[in-house]
Amino acid sequence: MPKMDFMTTTTPSPARNRRSCVDGLVSPKRLGVGGFTLVELMIGSTLGAFILAAVLSTFLFMGRSGANVQNYNDMEAQARKALEVFAQDTRQASGVVWSDANTVALTVGTLSVTYQYNPTARRFARQEAVTATGTINSTRVLVTGITTFAFSAYNISGNSVPISTAAERTAANGTTKQLQISLEASRTSTTVVAATNTVLSARFVLRNKRVTA
């Protein structure tokens, strides 16, 4: 009878593999199993919190900067337009009437154009009326959010004309040859520091008004 050879296959025991891992033959981590330790999770959470805080801070900073830029642009646009309108009326004016330190009426052709600063409403406005009838044609707010405002009057020699009292304003009606305005406006938004804008106009000459020194 012929002799038969048998082949034997040996399969390593998982328990022996684990022991080999402990003995340093393979990585100490269990084979085929993945995960994070508590320390890794804590480190990852901390890093994520720092990154999120940085992103939020950047977003808030950009939002505040944008709001401030918008406030400055708004104030600049208002002030520039107000000075253009005031300069045009002043240069054409042939007469001046001071009602108080914050109100002046200019005679422009057949119109009476009144410029007034309202400290309660904090705004500078222009009102146009027909001189003969007093009919108001329009009222226009030029600048809002004003914190300080002042009219300045000068005679033909460039000297300052006082307009503080009623008597001074009556005298100034005939001697005023140049006008100047100065103001400071402010804008605020939620969580944004107030933005301020200071304006000092040039001296505008009343070219059509006849005065004496």
C-alpha positions as CSV (number, residue, x, y, z in Angstrom):
1,M,0.0,0.0,0.0
2,P,1.6,3.3,-1.0
3,K,2.5,5.9,1.7
4,M,0.5,9.1,1.7
5,D,1.8,12.5,2.8
6,F,-0.5,14.9,4.6
7,M,0.0,18.8,4.6
8,T,-0.8,20.5,7.8
9,T,-1.8,24.3,7.9
10,T,-1.3,26.2,11.1
11,T,-3.3,29.4,11.9
12,P,-1.9,31.8,14.4
13,S,-4.1,32.3,17.4
14,P,-5.4,35.9,17.9
15,A,-4.5,35.5,21.5
16,R,-0.9,34.9,20.6
17,N,-1.0,38.0,18.2
18,R,-2.2,40.1,21.1
19,R,0.5,38.8,23.3
20,S,3.1,39.5,20.5
21,C,1.8,43.1,20.4
22,V,2.4,43.4,24.1
23,D,5.8,41.9,23.7
24,G,6.6,44.8,21.2
25,L,6.7,42.7,18.1
26,V,3.8,44.8,16.6
27,S,2.2,48.2,17.4
28,P,0.6,48.2,20.8
29,K,-2.8,49.3,19.3
30,R,-5.3,46.5,18.7
31,L,-5.3,45.4,15.1
32,G,-8.3,46.4,13.0
33,V,-9.7,48.8,15.7
34,G,-9.7,52.7,15.2
35,G,-10.8,55.6,17.5
36,F,-9.7,58.6,19.5
37,T,-8.6,58.7,23.1
38,L,-10.1,61.2,25.6
39,V,-6.9,63.3,25.4
40,E,-7.1,63.5,21.6
41,L,-10.8,64.6,21.8
42,M,-10.0,67.3,24.3
43,I,-7.1,68.6,22.3
44,G,-9.2,68.6,19.1
45,S,-12.1,70.4,20.9
46,T,-9.8,73.1,22.3
47,L,-8.2,73.8,18.9
48,G,-11.6,73.9,17.3
49,A,-12.8,76.4,19.9
50,F,-9.8,78.7,19.2
51,I,-10.4,78.6,15.5
52,L,-14.1,79.3,15.9
53,A,-13.3,82.2,18.2
54,A,-10.9,83.7,15.7
55,V,-13.4,83.4,12.9
56,L,-16.1,85.1,14.9
57,S,-13.8,87.9,16.0
58,T,-12.7,88.5,12.4
59,F,-16.4,88.6,11.3
60,L,-17.4,91.0,14.0
61,F,-14.4,93.3,13.3
62,M,-15.2,93.4,9.6
63,G,-18.8,94.1,10.4
64,R,-18.0,97.0,12.7
65,S,-15.4,98.4,10.3
66,G,-18.0,98.3,7.5
67,A,-20.6,100.0,9.6
68,N,-18.1,102.8,10.5
69,V,-17.1,103.3,6.9
70,Q,-20.8,103.6,5.9
71,N,-21.3,106.1,8.7
72,Y,-18.4,108.2,7.5
73,N,-19.5,108.0,3.9
74,D,-23.0,109.1,4.8
75,M,-21.8,112.1,6.8
76,E,-19.3,113.1,4.2
77,A,-21.9,113.0,1.4
78,Q,-24.4,115.1,3.5
79,A,-21.8,117.7,4.4
80,R,-20.5,118.0,0.9
81,K,-23.9,118.4,-0.6
82,A,-25.0,120.9,2.1
83,L,-21.9,123.1,1.5
84,E,-22.6,123.1,-2.3
85,V,-26.2,124.2,-1.9
86,F,-25.3,126.8,0.8
87,A,-22.5,128.2,-1.3
88,Q,-24.7,128.6,-4.4
89,D,-27.4,130.5,-2.5
90,T,-24.9,132.6,-0.6
91,R,-23.0,133.8,-3.7
92,Q,-26.3,134.8,-5.4
93,A,-27.8,136.5,-2.3
94,S,-28.5,140.2,-2.4
95,G,-29.7,140.5,1.3
96,V,-29.3,138.9,4.7
97,V,-31.7,138.8,7.7
98,W,-30.5,137.2,10.9
99,S,-33.4,135.8,13.0
100,D,-31.1,134.3,15.7
101,A,-27.6,132.9,15.9
102,N,-28.8,129.6,14.3
103,T,-31.0,131.1,11.5
104,V,-30.3,133.2,8.6
105,A,-32.5,134.2,5.6
106,L,-30.9,135.0,2.2
107,T,-32.7,137.0,-0.5
108,V,-32.0,135.1,-3.7
109,G,-33.8,136.7,-6.6
110,T,-37.6,136.6,-5.8
111,L,-37.0,133.9,-3.1
112,S,-36.3,134.0,0.6
113,V,-34.0,131.0,1.4
114,T,-33.8,130.3,5.1
115,Y,-31.0,128.2,6.6
116,Q,-31.6,127.0,10.1
117,Y,-29.9,124.7,12.6
118,N,-32.4,123.0,15.0
119,P,-30.5,121.9,18.1
120,T,-33.4,119.8,19.3
121,A,-33.7,117.7,16.1
122,R,-29.9,118.1,15.6
123,R,-30.3,118.9,11.9
124,F,-29.4,121.7,9.4
125,A,-32.2,122.5,7.0
126,R,-33.0,124.7,4.0
127,Q,-36.4,126.3,3.5
128,E,-37.4,128.1,0.3
129,A,-40.3,130.6,0.1
130,V,-41.5,133.3,-2.2
131,T,-40.5,136.6,-0.8
132,A,-43.7,138.5,-1.9
133,T,-46.2,136.0,-0.6
134,G,-44.3,134.0,2.0
135,T,-45.5,130.8,0.3
136,I,-43.1,128.0,1.2
137,N,-42.0,126.1,-1.9
138,S,-39.9,123.4,-0.2
139,T,-38.1,122.4,3.0
140,R,-35.1,120.2,2.8
141,V,-33.0,118.6,5.5
142,L,-29.3,118.9,4.6
143,V,-27.4,117.4,7.5
144,T,-28.5,115.2,10.4
145,G,-27.0,114.0,13.6
146,I,-25.3,117.3,14.3
147,T,-23.7,117.7,17.7
148,T,-22.2,121.3,17.4
149,F,-23.1,124.0,14.9
150,A,-22.2,127.7,14.4
151,F,-22.8,130.4,11.8
152,S,-20.0,133.0,11.4
153,A,-20.5,136.4,9.7
154,Y,-17.8,138.7,8.3
155,N,-17.9,142.2,6.9
156,I,-16.4,143.4,3.6
157,S,-13.0,143.8,5.2
158,G,-13.0,140.2,6.5
159,N,-13.5,141.1,10.1
160,S,-15.8,139.0,12.3
161,V,-19.4,140.4,12.7
162,P,-21.0,139.5,16.1
163,I,-24.5,137.9,15.9
164,S,-25.0,136.9,19.6
165,T,-27.6,139.5,20.6
166,A,-30.7,140.9,18.8
167,A,-29.0,144.3,18.5
168,E,-25.9,142.7,17.0
169,R,-27.9,140.7,14.5
170,T,-29.9,143.8,13.4
171,A,-26.6,145.6,12.7
172,A,-25.2,142.5,11.0
173,N,-28.1,142.5,8.5
174,G,-26.4,145.5,6.8
175,T,-22.7,144.7,7.3
176,T,-22.6,140.9,6.6
177,K,-20.6,140.3,3.4
178,Q,-19.2,136.8,4.0
179,L,-20.7,133.7,5.6
180,Q,-19.2,130.6,7.0
181,I,-20.6,127.5,8.8
182,S,-18.9,125.0,11.0
183,L,-20.4,121.8,12.4
184,E,-19.7,118.4,13.8
185,A,-21.9,115.4,13.1
186,S,-22.0,112.0,14.7
187,R,-23.3,108.6,13.7
188,T,-23.7,105.5,15.9
189,S,-24.7,101.9,15.2
190,T,-25.3,98.9,17.4
191,T,-22.0,97.6,19.0
192,V,-20.1,100.2,16.9
193,V,-18.1,103.2,18.4
194,A,-19.6,106.5,17.3
195,A,-18.1,108.0,14.2
196,T,-17.7,111.8,14.1
197,N,-17.1,114.2,11.2
198,T,-16.0,117.8,11.6
199,V,-16.7,120.3,8.9
200,L,-15.5,123.9,8.4
201,S,-16.6,125.6,5.3
202,A,-14.8,128.3,3.3
203,R,-16.0,131.9,3.6
204,F,-18.7,132.4,1.0
205,V,-19.0,135.9,-0.4
206,L,-22.4,137.5,-1.0
207,R,-21.5,138.9,-4.4
208,N,-24.8,140.7,-5.1
209,K,-25.1,142.4,-1.7
210,R,-23.9,146.0,-1.4
211,V,-22.3,146.9,1.9
212,T,-20.0,149.5,3.3
213,A,-17.0,149.0,5.5
